[in-house]
Amino acid sequence: MRSARWIWSTLMTGSAILLVWGVFVLSFKSEPSAIGRVWIALMLIGGGSIGTAVVGVVAAVGLRREARWGTSAAWLASVLMVLTVVSSWAGIIGLVGLITSRTRSRT
């Protein structure tokens, strides 16, 4: 399935923001108050953000190369970005682009 050409750049931008956010959050692991549940929360938030960024980059590369799996990866990356809240704008824009690509008439 073909998708809009601009979706890959949106996913790449959202991934870059998530990567920076994840590294920033993980930098607080060494703080004295980061013990127990706070440490676990930092790891989940930071690790989840970095993991979502990786999925977004893979999806963007797949879309850019017009690979068959690129659209499926873009759906996953967009949903994950919406769930992270940090790059929810990129996920929402990606979802809108993917949905409009499905409803566009094929001539």
C-alpha positions as CSV (number, residue, x, y, z in Angstrom):
1,M,0.0,0.0,0.0
2,R,1.3,3.4,-0.9
3,S,1.2,6.1,1.8
4,A,1.7,9.9,1.7
5,R,5.3,10.8,1.0
6,W,5.6,13.1,4.0
7,I,4.8,10.6,6.7
8,W,8.3,9.3,6.9
9,S,9.7,12.7,7.8
10,T,7.1,13.2,10.4
11,L,7.9,9.9,12.0
12,M,11.7,10.7,11.9
13,T,11.2,14.1,13.6
14,G,9.0,12.5,16.3
15,S,11.6,9.8,16.8
16,A,14.4,12.4,17.2
17,I,12.4,14.2,19.9
18,L,11.6,11.0,21.7
19,L,15.2,10.0,21.6
20,V,16.3,13.2,23.2
21,W,13.5,12.9,25.8
22,G,14.4,9.4,26.6
23,V,18.1,10.2,27.2
24,F,17.1,13.2,29.3
25,V,14.8,11.1,31.5
26,L,17.4,8.4,31.9
27,S,20.0,11.0,33.0
28,F,18.1,11.2,36.3
29,K,18.9,7.6,37.3
30,S,21.9,8.7,39.2
31,E,20.0,11.1,41.4
32,P,19.8,10.2,45.2
33,S,16.0,10.2,45.1
34,A,15.9,7.7,42.1
35,I,15.5,4.5,44.2
36,G,12.8,1.9,44.2
37,R,9.7,2.8,42.3
38,V,11.0,6.1,41.1
39,W,14.0,4.3,39.4
40,I,11.6,1.8,37.8
41,A,9.4,4.7,36.5
42,L,12.5,6.5,35.1
43,M,13.6,3.3,33.3
44,L,10.1,2.6,31.9
45,I,9.6,6.2,30.7
46,G,13.1,6.6,29.3
47,G,13.4,3.1,27.8
48,G,9.9,3.2,26.4
49,S,10.7,6.6,24.7
50,I,13.9,5.3,23.2
51,G,12.2,2.0,22.1
52,T,9.5,4.0,20.4
53,A,12.1,6.2,18.7
54,V,13.8,3.1,17.3
55,V,10.4,1.8,16.0
56,G,9.8,5.2,14.4
57,V,13.1,5.3,12.7
58,V,12.6,1.7,11.3
59,A,9.2,2.7,10.1
60,A,10.4,5.9,8.5
61,V,13.2,4.0,6.7
62,G,10.7,1.4,5.5
63,L,8.3,4.1,4.2
64,R,11.1,6.0,2.5
65,R,12.3,2.8,0.7
66,E,8.7,1.9,-0.1
67,A,9.1,-1.5,1.6
68,R,6.0,-3.7,1.9
69,W,6.4,-3.8,5.7
70,G,6.8,0.0,6.0
71,T,3.1,0.8,6.3
72,S,2.6,-1.7,9.0
73,A,5.6,-0.4,10.9
74,A,4.3,3.2,10.4
75,W,1.0,2.2,12.0
76,L,2.7,0.7,15.0
77,A,5.1,3.7,15.4
78,S,2.3,6.2,15.1
79,V,0.2,4.5,17.8
80,L,3.2,4.2,20.1
81,M,4.0,7.9,19.6
82,V,0.5,8.9,20.5
83,L,0.8,6.8,23.7
84,T,4.0,8.4,24.7
85,V,2.4,11.9,24.8
86,V,5.8,13.5,24.1
87,S,5.5,13.0,20.4
88,S,1.8,12.5,20.2
89,W,1.6,15.2,17.5
90,A,3.8,13.1,15.2
91,G,1.7,10.0,15.9
92,I,-1.5,11.8,15.2
93,I,-0.2,13.3,12.0
94,G,1.1,10.0,10.9
95,L,-2.2,8.3,11.6
96,V,-4.1,10.9,9.6
97,G,-1.7,10.4,6.7
98,L,-2.1,6.7,6.9
99,I,-5.9,6.8,7.1
100,T,-6.2,9.3,4.2
101,S,-3.9,7.0,2.1
102,R,-6.3,4.1,2.6
103,T,-9.4,6.1,1.6
104,R,-7.8,7.9,-1.4
105,S,-9.2,6.6,-4.7
106,R,-6.8,4.6,-6.8
107,T,-6.8,5.7,-10.4
